[in-house]
Amino acid sequence: MYLDWYVRVPHVRFDLRSSGLGNFKHEIALGEVDLSANYSHGNPETSKLLAQRYDAMAENVFISSEGASGQNARIIRCLAERSPRRSEAIVEYPTYEPLLRLAQEYFLQVKRLDREATENYRLDADRLRKIVSDKTGLLVLTNPHAPSGAISDIKELKEIMSIASQHGFYVLCDEIYSEFERESVPTLLSVDSELAVVTTSFSKAYGLGGLKLGVALANKTLVDEFYSDVVDTVGTSSNVVEMLAAKLLVEDAQALEKHKQKWVDLKAKTQELLNEKGFEYFPNSAGITFWLKLPVKDTYKWMNETAIPRYSLALVPGAFFFFNNDEFVESSMVRLGLGNINPDEQIVDEAFQVLEKAMER
């Protein structure tokens, strides 16, 4: 429902929905390229480079040209098919809706692991212990947490993986937001190299959404299976995508960081405004989103009936992260994302003025 809503929203002047950076334009000269080359197991140069980034081995890196979202879909399906008797998945609550839908697609039963606002959305291992069973095949997490931005530390992750080890289920952790502040967020693979599966990409940190590069970290056996699944379904992935990724992350790293810095500054400006105007929000050190509470009872209805049509203003209604028995849960929360704002135009002040007016209706 979230993705369908997102693409159907008309063009608005103040688009505060995107969690991924935009406006990255960069000249790239690849020189002579063998466009017939294919790698059924990933470009070795790119695999080695990414392994260094995550302090892993090249054999632990799975690369595909389908982005993190495509990798999440592929990996959840592969893990479900791998252990059909483990027909139960656990997904954190609240969460990014497509992750919930993927688990529901491939597992007969889906339980929810609550992350409470009153506890700063921390991972609670005791809650997990109460809901796991011998049918549990997968736990789906995000770190930093989507939508709050809360970061799980090593201690929390070790407790979670200890339970996974005891019961023998995999833990998929989407860490795409961590790339914005990679040094502050430990990879789940560094905690458990056997049962942890990490997915990520570079749209949220550097604006490379159009590249559609997906990266996953897992044990060698799983990585081999993921590559085999790609070959069985779509053939080999785009070597050009992997070559571009290697060039951008090494030779053009300075340009990427310079681009990101614009949003670091924009984010700081936005946080100043949030504090100045007295908004209630959850602090976020990684990524360019803020999880806000508005004085609006139902932000989904307010967004569609007031903010968008009357004020040309759009944020993501919190209801898209709260689903109970597949139905909307009325929410006063919204996610504010800065990715669609051009930092060179500096319209954030005006956007907040419009937001305040819209909240009065």
Secondary structure, DSSP 8 states (H G I E B T S, - for coil): -HHHHHHHS---SEEE---S-----------S--TT---TT--HHHHHHHHHHTT--GGGEEEETTHHHHHHHHHHHHHHHH-TT--EEEEEES--HHHHHHHHHH-SEEEEEE--GGGTT---HHHHHHH--TTEEEEEEESS-TTT-----HHHHHHHHHHHHHHT-EEEEE-GGGGGGGGGS--GGGT-TTTEEEEE-SHHHH--GGG--EEEE--HHHHHHHHHHHHHHT-S--HHHHHHHHHHHHTTHHHHHHHHHHHHHHHHHHHHHHHHTT-EEE--SSSSEEEEE-S-S-HHHHIIIIIHHHH-EEEEEGGGG-EETTEE---SEEEEE-TTS-TTT--HHHHHHHHHHHHT-
